[in-house]
Amino acid sequence: MSLQDFKVLTFDVVGTLIDFEGGMLAYLRSAVPGARVSDDEFLAAYRQARADGHAGWYPDDLERCWHAIAPALGLPDSDALARGLRDSVAQWPAFPDSVEALKRLRKRFKLVTMTNAQQWALAHFDKTLGSPFDMLLSCDDALCEKPDARYFAYARGRFEGAWGFKQADNLHVAQSQYHDIGISKQLGIATCWIERRHAQKGSGGTIESKRTEPDYHFHTLAELADAVGRPHDQPLTAKPR
């Protein structure tokens, strides 16, 4: 299937469009300027905290994460610092290519968020990204978080009800193998993996998972937008990696 044949793109937001790792690390360096903790150490501790079975709604859960991370890494621990990490989402940056690529993609597709973030955080992310979306869906709307299959069913119901598009019209675009790529492939949804950490070791702040081969594979969102912009008679397949 050609990329041009899809009608609606559903997007993971945090990690795919918004640089949550960079945002959290910027907060750490600002809040605790003398911290002798490497970026990789902080992200590994955060990843473990998010996967420990006690996670709550995101990003409110960042407060709990700070309280779990700080003692383990020798960082100061206080309610103010924990709340500061949560509130830092308002300043988390978009990846350098996100805003322009979304503008280009919006000319051809309906754009829908499928984020595990709560509505209050999604409002900040949407503004940071230039408000490009035709539909904003959050975990508050779906009442669950990916990789729960119910989120995908909920999103399909919403965009089918709004525009009449079916699952075959949908391409799910995401960075996380754990939250998005594996489950969407299991459900028979076409997937596009934006491998943001392709030049870095490890999984950073994303929960680790076995690799699932996507239908399309790019390193940046700009690469996806470029592929969509090719002449229609040029076949489009997943990029080999």
Secondary structure, DSSP 8 states (H G I E B T S, - for coil): --GGG--EEEE--BTTTB-HHHHHHHHHHHHSTT----HHHHHHHHHHHHTSS---SBTTTHHHHHHHHHHHHT----HHHHHHHHHGGGG--B-TTHHHHHHHHHTTSEEEE--SB-HHHHHHHHHHTTS--SB---HHHHTS-TT-HHHHHHHHHHHHHHH---GGGEEEEES-IIIIIHHHHHTT-EEEEE-TTTTSSS-TTS--------SEEESSHHHHHHHHTS-TTS-------
